[in-house]
Amino acid sequence: MDNRIQETLKGQMQAIRHSSGLMLLLYPMKGFSTVYATFTTDLGSVDTGFKTQYDDDMVDVPEGVAHFLEHKMFENEDGDAFEKYAKTGASANAFTSFDKTSYLFSCTDRFEESLAILLDFVRRPYFTKESVQKEQGIIGQEIRMYDDSGDWRVMFNLLEAMYQVHPVRIDIAGTVESIAEIDADLLYRCHRTFYNLANMVLCVAGNFEPEQVLRVADRVLKPDEKPIEITRKAWEEPREVGKQLVEQKLPVAAPLFEFGFKGVSGSRKENLKNQVLDEILADIICGESSPLYRRLYDEGIINSTFDSEVMSGRGYHCILFSGESRKPKEAAKEIAKEVERIRREGIDPELFELCRRAAFGRYIGLYGRPESVAGIMGAIYFSGEDDICMPLETVFSATMGQMEERLEQAMNPEYSALSIIWPVEE
Amino acid sequence: MSNPLIREKICDGVHFSSVTDSKFKHNRITVNLVTPLDKKTVTANAVVPFLLRKGCRSCPDFTRLNRRLCELYGASLSCDVAKYGGNQVLELSIYGVDRRFTFDNMDVTSQCAQLLAEILFEPNLRDGFFPEEDVKLERQQVVDAIESLMNEKRAYALSRCRQTMCKGERVAIEKYGDIEEAKALTPEKATKAYQALLETAQIEIIFTGCGDPSAAKEVFSKAFAGKHRQPILPAVQSYGIMPEGRNGVQEAEDQMDVAQGKLVLGMRAGEIKDKKALMATRLMTAIYGGTPSSRLFTYVREKLSLCYYCAARFDRLTGLMFVDSGVEIANRQTAQEEILHQLSLLQAGEFSKEEEQAALLLMQNSLRSVTDSLGAIGDWYMTQILYGSCDTPAQESEMLGQVTREEIIEAARRTVLDTVYFLTAKEGN
């Protein structure tokens, strides 16, 4: 790749291991007003079993514990974290995904004060029997709300059909039954294990000076008493999908579908690289420039809501196509047929080149905004990479040979499944 | 840092503006066709951007056009319909990486400008009209947009309140127009609307990004050269003052299949003489119901648990303020009383220095972040241009900081309730 581009993008990042043990990834962006900070731990909904070097046995935790913990962290003896942020003007949030929990804020002023709030509250757990019970009610409501959401159900029904044992098949928030098993002791244990600084990363991008972060980190962060090594439960996920078709009725305006190809999960580093390549692949199969997209659109089988996504993390990797469709089964059949055809006849080199260029432009965009820079630094770090340009480099050097190899491995219609949400008949 | 806006006239009723900032990696060019809202033209106008997005002379079909965008490093071409005060604004916009971030030194920006100009001036017409099948497909987009407004109960209630309050005025017309008219759109009607827009709309072309805008300006100057236009000025009218002859507060109610009621209070912000007064009304609205630490949020929602949401917003282009809330049907009266009670407290000066500070902090934060996004910069200056000013977000932030307590109280006292609208459940439910 052009060295100028790499130098421009890389030159700004500093990786500093703080004396407390926390990795700091800092990316000052000249001229921006906003600064965006994320404090992330390597704990997500798929971590349903783990042990440390001090435990004899694996501990199995109820589904949804990572998300529950995230909710509870905002509450402390001295008040709510949001109230503290209100005094600095920062806007704050948090989210739990399949394999990460992230706490974040953005601001344009009083950055050090907000950073001190972030680094303090995430490390200071405070749970009581009463507060855990109250949260069980609140999250229970949240789960029920998602039970009615067509977009949410169409995806989780698909994951449940594709994966037979891996916990990616379970809703991130768990179930009403599973979260009923959570108590304060368990939350403390999870916090001790996963919110250890060696298991976390702080990513900051935008309008700030690295010295500011170091100053706050020195003042607020206390090293952990002992280092922790985590062993996670491994899953023997079969290659085959559990079910090829899953259907449900919900009050939606038009039928929704999601069609997924179950891939083979590799190391975290491999998964990240394959994710980038498979995005190009999905574009070749049914992106807006592909012959298939045109045909399905003109025949009214798909509409402008149609999209693709590559989902990849610890122990799972899949390519998903989704949207509204009056003929969802036909849409899936046509996609599978096109995949078969391209597997047989090969990829159109011209279309590959177009999709590669488009992906390059898209990835450049990720390096242009504080929030996406912080996101990409975190993803790179947890995959075990250290080069922030790795995704862009992967796009740049992608070859037809790689594409054909990915098509072979990640898109076999034999390992695909279809999820449909039908409207409730009036 | 962000440079100030430079705005030049390139044809009758056509301006090219640019805001550049070296920190970005992309450039964005937006063509805004501004036209006063009019029942007769609004629906046919609304389909025009969707039809233009389908193709142009050099890329006559959707696939060819998308492949061209891939060549331009995945540049994104989007279209939208917006409403600014009493105007309908049809937007066509292209967004692509700057030359410095291409691997073959491609001049993406000037090629994007050329493509956008071609989309605007050389659509894919058949025998002089938009193709029948395209019109059929794209008018459905307009129908869907109108229907989704019906399904979005919060937005629907707001729109109904505005319609009741400003009956017969431009500002009461919805940006996508009427559903029956949308269903009846023909190639002839759509083409006629397109041609009328090119002749009469005020056109604002805005370039934002890190590159040099001169090539894009050149492209559009050439494209407009020799065109004889008869531009119609955008509608500028404030509705802040109570119309004559209005006696008492108007009430309106609709019944729909809803579980939760939607209460909207339409208010008029009074005579806003200058920017100082404008800033005071902005800050007053934020203290009243514009932030998570505002009066409406803390009292009506958190402390009294009367609403699921309760917020106030003020639109400088119309002088109107709306308070909207989602409320249990049984709580409607109590919620309404509490919302008005909170306004009367502001009018009596019963608010703290801390509340004032928190609101100011949050507004200044959001003003500062405007300059970090190409889209937000474009939207900011469109509002400025239509308001007849040219302030930077930093200048506005400074003016907000100078607002005094007395001015906030004065702004609250100018504000009067005009219409109460309630969307409630069907009887018997």
Interface residues (C-beta under 8 A of the other chain):
Chain A: M1 D2 R4 I5 T8 M29 K30 G31 F32 S33 T34 F82 A86 K87 T88 G89 A90 S91 S106 C107 T108 D109 G206 A253 G287 E288 S289 S290 P291 Y293 R294 Y297 S304 L354 C355 R357 A358 A359 F360 G361 R362 I364 G365 Y367 G368 R369 P370 F396
Chain B: M1 S2 D21 S22 K23 F24 K25 H26 D61 F62 T63 N66 R67 L69 C70 E71 L72 Y73 G74 A75 G96 V97 R100 F101 T102 F103 Q141 N151 P292 S293 A358 L361 L362 Q364 N365 R368 S369 T371 D372 S373
